[in-house]
Amino acid sequence: MSRKAEKMEESRKRKDTLKDEIKRIGEESIDFFSVMKKEIDELKRSHIPADEGNKTNENDKEKKVKKTK
């Protein structure tokens, strides 16, 4: 093969290798984010929202105010 043909072949191989690497990294990222989303959803289900806690505190304050009047 001529030197130019060898360089073109090497370039094609590097390009293919990079494409494969990018595809692999993309798949790993998708896997990572899907696992993280599941964990976040699980935490959301098990967590009491801050608004709920504030509502009960405000209700208690209103009851105390009504009692003192």
C-alpha positions in Angstrom: 0.0 0.0 0.0 1.1 3.5 -0.5 1.9 5.7 2.4 -1.2 7.8 1.7 -3.4 4.8 1.7 -1.9 3.6 5.0 -2.5 7.0 6.6 -6.1 7.0 5.4 -6.6 3.5 6.9 -5.1 4.5 10.2 -7.3 7.6 10.3 -10.4 5.5 9.6 -9.5 3.1 12.4 -9.0 5.9 14.8 -12.3 7.5 13.7 -14.1 4.1 14.3 -12.5 3.7 17.7 -13.6 7.2 18.7 -17.1 6.5 17.5 -17.2 3.3 19.5 -15.8 5.1 22.6 -18.4 7.9 22.3 -21.2 5.4 22.0 -20.0 3.5 25.0 -19.7 6.6 27.1 -23.2 7.7 26.0 -24.7 4.3 27.0 -22.9 4.5 30.4 -24.3 8.0 30.9 -27.8 6.9 30.1 -27.5 4.0 32.5 -26.1 6.3 35.3 -28.9 8.8 34.9 -31.7 6.2 34.8 -30.4 4.8 38.1 -30.1 8.2 39.6 -33.7 9.1 38.5 -35.0 5.9 40.1 -33.1 6.8 43.4 -34.5 10.3 43.3 -38.0 9.1 42.7 -37.7 6.7 45.6 -36.4 9.4 47.9 -39.3 11.7 46.8 -41.8 9.0 47.7 -40.3 8.4 51.1 -39.8 12.1 52.0 -42.4 14.4 53.6 -42.5 17.6 51.6 -41.4 20.7 53.6 -44.8 22.4 52.7 -46.6 19.7 54.6 -44.6 20.3 57.7 -45.1 24.1 57.5 -48.9 23.7 57.1 -49.1 21.8 60.4 -46.9 24.4 62.2 -49.1 27.3 60.9 -52.2 25.4 61.9 -50.8 25.1 65.4 -50.0 28.8 65.5 -53.5 29.7 64.4 -55.0 27.5 67.2 -52.7 29.2 69.8 -53.8 32.6 68.6 -57.4 31.7 68.8 -57.0 30.3 72.3 -55.4 33.5 73.6 -58.0 35.8 72.1 
